[in-house]
Amino acid sequence: MSEILKIEHLHKKFEDFEVLSDINLSIKKGETIVIVGPSGCGKSTLLRCINGLEDIDEGEVSLEGEAVNPAPKNAAGRRKIGMVFQSYELFPHKTILENVLLAPMKVQKRDRKEATEEALSLLDRVGLASRKDSYPRQLSGGQKQRVAIVRALMMHPEVLLFDEVTAALDPEMVREVLDVILDLAKQKRTMLIVTHEMSFAKAIADRVLFLDGGTIVEDSDPNAFFEAPKTERAKKFLQTFEFGS
Amino acid sequence: MGFEVIFKGKNLIRLLAGLGVAMKISLISVAISIAAGLLLGMLMSMKKPVIGALMRVYLEIVRIKPQMVLLFIVFFGFTKMTGSNISAEASSIIVFSFWGTAEMADLVRGCFISIPVIQYESSKALGLSRLQTYVYVIIPQIVRRLIPLSINLITRMIKTTSLIMMIGIVEVLKVGQQIIEANRKSAPNAAFGVFAAIFLLYFLACWPISCFSKYLEKKWAN
């Protein structure tokens, strides 16, 4: 499979604190990558650097050979990278359907009828077609997050970023969102997922990245990582998820 | 009770015309305040220190000074000082806009900072330009939050126009006083009836605005 996303020597500082130092990463088309690590290790910042929400201090992120961060003048690159946030961030004044249609119609200038058809079929796929005229506040957290995923998919992104998308959800809603992501993995979409759901990570990942102190400490396949992590830091991190040991 | 005075001669029409004067001045000022307030409020929310400091001073001046003092400064003081001839009506529009803009800008600023940063970020992540983000995402949310707050300000501005008779404008309250004076002999109780009628007129002027705001709130609350 061919390389789609490349990160070279990425450095990111907040004031004097180096959040990410010398990140190098090559991602192949169709790969599902799960990023884990203790809080504050720079996982979310890495995602934000990939789609240009954060400026980077050194290095380059490129998508299919084209630089996306530092970004060239046109924002076209960003549209090819979709992102789903922890707090869903639907637009509260718009219905579900309007939320999903806004960017395709205003940014991509797509035809309303054609975009609506796609939106309804995607909403149907996540079980929410019947809620198309509801407003975000009438939906549960899990439902909102599924809509947010559809909204990102509508832009036909080459790469999807998930930033702790289940962290704000009640436990019984986590599953419905993870199922949607699992479905996307089966479709061989390229995804980078930051999560604290270790069993989900194990089930979905093609590759696991363990980030600590702003560097990639381990980059391995999920079985190797979860069964026999190479470093002490990863072992310690994984132990925090186990009780009674 | 003095109500009969209201229907004597052209009194009712005169009262309504007085209300018209008050409404004209307040609504023109409200329109100016909304437009200028939106603009200044947006500037304030940009967190530029110099603009912020200037706006702070402006806002405090408006808050500290009673509207009547402002009216006197503009109508008596400013005209004398510059030798210009600003009409009473223009003076009151200047003062009411000066006041309304400051308060409106502060409301707008409050609404702007109440929109979470991540709403901008999720718009950006979807590829919306800065302008599109404002037009389709941020401003519609601002307007929804702003309506109930600004209705309060608008009704306050309408009510405060009762001060403009102090610089010689014959608005509804002044008309009322004239009617009472003119009928002092024939209807010594006119004061109650006339002021009650004015009370009702102010209510009729402000009530539809408040109804409209309730309607919008309901429509947007779903």
Interface residues (C-beta under 8 A of the other chain):
Chain A: N51 G52 L53 A75 A76 R78 R79 I81 G82 M83 F85 S87 E89 F91 P92 H93 L102 A103 K106 V107 Q108 Y135 Q138 R151 A152 M155
Chain B: P116 I118 Q119 E121 S122 K124 A125 L126 G127 L128 S129 Q132 Y136 V137 P140 Q141 R144 W220 N222
